[in-house]
Amino acid sequence: MTAKMISLDQVKKRALSKPEVLKEYEALRTEFQIARMVIAMRQAAKLTQQEFADKVGIKQSQIARLETGKQLLRLDTLAALAAGAGYKVEITIEPQDDDRAELPAIESLILR
């Protein structure tokens, strides 16, 4: 008997068809987006995890946990990582959509 191979996309589609899995997946979306941003910053700076960790003053294992989403990122750590890769973090709070246009934008915050 031969084993039937299925793609990662098929596995993901099947898993996300379960409401409880989809709910958890959506709840973690932001954390994984931030993890991808950390990876992108490090790669753009052409740094290994170890070089990045040394530059920022943390352990390589912490970089690995941040990049895999296994560790939540504090804003001050995000700012340090961004600075280590030559970036800055800017947080802007704006109205969600045009229906809320009467709300003023809130001052931007730049973390350094």
MOWO-V81582 format. One record per residue. N is the residue number from 1. RES is the residue in one letter. OMEGA is omega in whole degrees, 0 to 359 (999 if undefined). D_FIRST is the distance of its C-alpha to the first C-alpha in Angstrom with 2 decimals. Layout:
# MOWO-V81582
N,RES,OMEGA,D_FIRST  N,RES,OMEGA,D_FIRST
This chain:
# MOWO-V81582
1,M,179,0.00  2,T,179,3.81  3,A,178,6.63  4,K,180,9.39  5,M,173,12.62  6,I,183,15.84  7,S,177,19.32  8,L,178,21.98  9,D,179,24.04  10,Q,178,21.46  11,V,180,21.27  12,K,180,25.07  13,K,180,25.53  14,R,180,23.44  15,A,183,25.34  16,L,175,28.68  17,S,177,28.27  18,K,185,29.12  19,P,182,32.94  20,E,177,33.29  21,V,179,31.11  22,L,180,33.01  23,K,179,36.29  24,E,179,35.56  25,Y,180,34.28  26,E,180,37.53  27,A,182,39.62  28,L,184,38.40  29,R,183,38.68  30,T,180,42.11  31,E,180,41.18  32,F,175,38.28  33,Q,179,40.59  34,I,177,43.12  35,A,178,40.57  36,R,177,39.69  37,M,178,43.45  38,V,178,43.96  39,I,182,41.28  40,A,178,42.89  41,M,182,46.36  42,R,180,45.33  43,Q,178,43.57  44,A,178,46.53  45,A,180,48.81  46,K,180,46.62  47,L,170,46.41  48,T,176,43.77  49,Q,181,43.18  50,Q,179,45.47  51,E,179,48.19  52,F,180,48.02  53,A,180,48.30  54,D,181,51.23  55,K,184,52.98  56,V,180,52.66  57,G,175,53.36  58,I,181,50.21  59,K,178,47.36  60,Q,180,44.33  61,S,177,42.11  62,Q,176,43.89  63,I,180,43.19  64,A,179,39.48  65,R,178,39.56  66,L,183,41.54  67,E,178,39.22  68,T,180,36.13  69,G,181,38.00  70,K,178,37.95  71,Q,177,41.74  72,L,185,44.06  73,L,174,46.62  74,R,181,50.34  75,L,180,52.61  76,D,176,54.62  77,T,177,51.53  78,L,179,50.40  79,A,179,53.91  80,A,178,53.84  81,L,180,50.47  82,A,179,51.74  83,A,179,54.97  84,G,179,53.16  85,A,179,51.26  86,G,180,54.43  87,Y,171,53.91  88,K,178,55.63  89,V,177,54.38  90,E,180,56.15  91,I,179,55.73  92,T,177,57.15  93,I,183,57.39  94,E,174,57.96  95,P,184,57.99  96,Q,184,54.52  97,D,183,55.47  98,D,179,58.48  99,D,181,59.16  100,R,185,60.17  101,A,180,62.45  102,E,178,65.36  103,L,178,63.73  104,P,171,64.89  105,A,177,62.52  106,I,182,62.69  107,E,177,63.76  108,S,178,61.08  109,L,177,60.39  110,I,180,59.70  111,L,179,58.29  112,R,999,59.31
